[in-house]
Amino acid sequence: MHLVQLLLPLRDNDGAPFPREMLDGVRHHLTERFGGVTAYLRAPAAGAWKDDEGDVARDDVVIMEVMADDLDREWWTDYRRELEARFRQDEIVIRATPIERL
Protein backbone atom coordinates (compact mmCIF):
# COMPACT_ATOMS: atom_id res chain seq x y z
CA MET A 1 0.00 0.00 0.00
CA HIS A 2 1.13 3.56 -0.73
CA LEU A 3 0.28 6.96 0.67
CA VAL A 4 0.24 9.44 -2.22
CA GLN A 5 0.36 13.15 -1.37
CA LEU A 6 -0.32 16.06 -3.71
CA LEU A 7 0.95 19.55 -2.86
CA LEU A 8 -1.37 22.01 -4.57
CA PRO A 9 -0.95 25.79 -4.72
CA LEU A 10 -3.62 28.13 -3.40
CA ARG A 11 -2.62 31.01 -5.70
CA ASP A 12 -1.43 31.47 -9.25
CA ASN A 13 1.98 32.93 -10.10
CA ASP A 14 0.57 36.48 -9.89
CA GLY A 15 -0.77 35.86 -6.37
CA ALA A 16 -4.45 35.61 -7.33
CA PRO A 17 -6.27 32.86 -5.43
CA PHE A 18 -7.56 29.92 -7.39
CA PRO A 19 -11.33 29.41 -7.22
CA ARG A 20 -12.31 26.91 -4.51
CA GLU A 21 -13.95 24.81 -7.23
CA MET A 22 -10.49 23.88 -8.58
CA LEU A 23 -9.52 22.17 -5.33
CA ASP A 24 -12.99 20.70 -4.98
CA GLY A 25 -12.60 19.18 -8.45
CA VAL A 26 -9.33 17.50 -7.50
CA ARG A 27 -10.85 16.21 -4.28
CA HIS A 28 -13.87 14.81 -6.14
CA HIS A 29 -11.69 13.16 -8.81
CA LEU A 30 -9.46 11.47 -6.23
CA THR A 31 -12.46 10.30 -4.21
CA GLU A 32 -14.01 8.74 -7.31
CA ARG A 33 -10.77 7.03 -8.34
CA PHE A 34 -9.47 5.87 -4.94
CA GLY A 35 -12.61 5.70 -2.82
CA GLY A 36 -11.58 8.53 -0.52
CA VAL A 37 -9.23 11.45 0.00
CA THR A 38 -7.93 13.43 2.95
CA ALA A 39 -7.59 17.14 2.22
CA TYR A 40 -5.71 19.46 4.55
CA LEU A 41 -7.29 22.75 3.49
CA ARG A 42 -7.61 24.91 6.61
CA ALA A 43 -3.96 25.46 7.50
CA PRO A 44 -1.93 25.83 4.32
CA ALA A 45 1.71 24.89 4.37
CA ALA A 46 4.18 27.63 3.46
CA GLY A 47 6.63 26.51 0.80
CA ALA A 48 9.86 28.26 -0.16
CA TRP A 49 12.50 27.39 -2.77
CA LYS A 50 15.26 29.03 -4.77
CA ASP A 51 14.50 29.65 -8.42
CA ASP A 52 17.06 29.46 -11.24
CA GLU A 53 18.26 33.01 -10.50
CA GLY A 54 18.79 32.24 -6.82
CA ASP A 55 15.77 34.26 -5.68
CA VAL A 56 13.54 32.72 -3.05
CA ALA A 57 10.02 31.99 -4.26
CA ARG A 58 7.19 31.32 -1.83
CA ASP A 59 3.82 29.64 -2.12
CA ASP A 60 1.02 28.50 0.15
CA VAL A 61 0.00 24.94 -0.57
CA VAL A 62 -2.62 22.50 0.60
CA ILE A 63 -2.03 18.78 0.83
CA MET A 64 -4.36 16.10 -0.42
CA GLU A 65 -3.59 12.44 0.12
CA VAL A 66 -4.95 9.07 -0.87
CA MET A 67 -4.06 5.49 -0.05
CA ALA A 68 -3.58 3.19 -3.02
CA ASP A 69 -2.94 -0.55 -3.08
CA ASP A 70 -0.88 -0.24 -6.26
CA LEU A 71 1.22 2.68 -7.44
CA ASP A 72 0.33 3.34 -11.08
CA ARG A 73 3.25 5.60 -11.95
CA GLU A 74 2.06 6.26 -15.48
CA TRP A 75 -1.37 7.41 -14.27
CA TRP A 76 0.17 9.66 -11.61
CA THR A 77 2.61 11.19 -14.11
CA ASP A 78 -0.25 11.96 -16.50
CA TYR A 79 -2.38 13.38 -13.68
CA ARG A 80 0.51 15.53 -12.44
CA ARG A 81 0.92 17.01 -15.92
CA GLU A 82 -2.81 17.68 -16.09
CA LEU A 83 -2.71 19.47 -12.73
CA GLU A 84 0.35 21.50 -13.76
CA ALA A 85 -1.56 22.74 -16.81
CA ARG A 86 -4.78 23.39 -14.87
CA PHE A 87 -3.01 25.27 -12.05
CA ARG A 88 -0.54 26.91 -14.49
CA GLN A 89 2.52 25.64 -12.59
CA ASP A 90 5.97 24.62 -13.77
CA GLU A 91 5.87 21.73 -11.31
CA ILE A 92 3.40 20.22 -8.89
CA VAL A 93 4.84 17.80 -6.38
CA ILE A 94 3.18 14.42 -6.02
CA ARG A 95 5.02 12.03 -3.74
CA ALA A 96 4.40 8.47 -2.68
CA THR A 97 5.49 6.57 0.41
CA PRO A 98 5.08 2.85 1.04
CA ILE A 99 2.95 2.34 4.15
CA GLU A 100 1.73 -0.50 6.29
CA ARG A 101 -1.81 -0.36 7.67
CA LEU A 102 -1.90 -1.23 11.34
C-alpha positions as CSV (number, residue, x, y, z in Angstrom):
1,M,0.0,0.0,0.0
2,H,1.1,3.6,-0.7
3,L,0.3,7.0,0.7
4,V,0.2,9.4,-2.2
5,Q,0.4,13.1,-1.4
6,L,-0.3,16.1,-3.7
7,L,1.0,19.5,-2.9
8,L,-1.4,22.0,-4.6
9,P,-1.0,25.8,-4.7
10,L,-3.6,28.1,-3.4
11,R,-2.6,31.0,-5.7
12,D,-1.4,31.5,-9.3
13,N,2.0,32.9,-10.1
14,D,0.6,36.5,-9.9
15,G,-0.8,35.9,-6.4
16,A,-4.4,35.6,-7.3
17,P,-6.3,32.9,-5.4
18,F,-7.6,29.9,-7.4
19,P,-11.3,29.4,-7.2
20,R,-12.3,26.9,-4.5
21,E,-13.9,24.8,-7.2
22,M,-10.5,23.9,-8.6
23,L,-9.5,22.2,-5.3
24,D,-13.0,20.7,-5.0
25,G,-12.6,19.2,-8.4
26,V,-9.3,17.5,-7.5
27,R,-10.8,16.2,-4.3
28,H,-13.9,14.8,-6.1
29,H,-11.7,13.2,-8.8
30,L,-9.5,11.5,-6.2
31,T,-12.5,10.3,-4.2
32,E,-14.0,8.7,-7.3
33,R,-10.8,7.0,-8.3
34,F,-9.5,5.9,-4.9
35,G,-12.6,5.7,-2.8
36,G,-11.6,8.5,-0.5
37,V,-9.2,11.5,0.0
38,T,-7.9,13.4,3.0
39,A,-7.6,17.1,2.2
40,Y,-5.7,19.5,4.6
41,L,-7.3,22.7,3.5
42,R,-7.6,24.9,6.6
43,A,-4.0,25.5,7.5
44,P,-1.9,25.8,4.3
45,A,1.7,24.9,4.4
46,A,4.2,27.6,3.5
47,G,6.6,26.5,0.8
48,A,9.9,28.3,-0.2
49,W,12.5,27.4,-2.8
50,K,15.3,29.0,-4.8
51,D,14.5,29.6,-8.4
52,D,17.1,29.5,-11.2
53,E,18.3,33.0,-10.5
54,G,18.8,32.2,-6.8
55,D,15.8,34.3,-5.7
56,V,13.5,32.7,-3.0
57,A,10.0,32.0,-4.3
58,R,7.2,31.3,-1.8
59,D,3.8,29.6,-2.1
60,D,1.0,28.5,0.1
61,V,0.0,24.9,-0.6
62,V,-2.6,22.5,0.6
63,I,-2.0,18.8,0.8
64,M,-4.4,16.1,-0.4
65,E,-3.6,12.4,0.1
66,V,-4.9,9.1,-0.9
67,M,-4.1,5.5,0.0
68,A,-3.6,3.2,-3.0
69,D,-2.9,-0.5,-3.1
70,D,-0.9,-0.2,-6.3
71,L,1.2,2.7,-7.4
72,D,0.3,3.3,-11.1
73,R,3.3,5.6,-11.9
74,E,2.1,6.3,-15.5
75,W,-1.4,7.4,-14.3
76,W,0.2,9.7,-11.6
77,T,2.6,11.2,-14.1
78,D,-0.2,12.0,-16.5
79,Y,-2.4,13.4,-13.7
80,R,0.5,15.5,-12.4
81,R,0.9,17.0,-15.9
82,E,-2.8,17.7,-16.1
83,L,-2.7,19.5,-12.7
84,E,0.4,21.5,-13.8
85,A,-1.6,22.7,-16.8
86,R,-4.8,23.4,-14.9
87,F,-3.0,25.3,-12.1
88,R,-0.5,26.9,-14.5
89,Q,2.5,25.6,-12.6
90,D,6.0,24.6,-13.8
91,E,5.9,21.7,-11.3
92,I,3.4,20.2,-8.9
93,V,4.8,17.8,-6.4
94,I,3.2,14.4,-6.0
95,R,5.0,12.0,-3.7
96,A,4.4,8.5,-2.7
97,T,5.5,6.6,0.4
98,P,5.1,2.8,1.0
99,I,3.0,2.3,4.2
100,E,1.7,-0.5,6.3
101,R,-1.8,-0.4,7.7
102,L,-1.9,-1.2,11.3
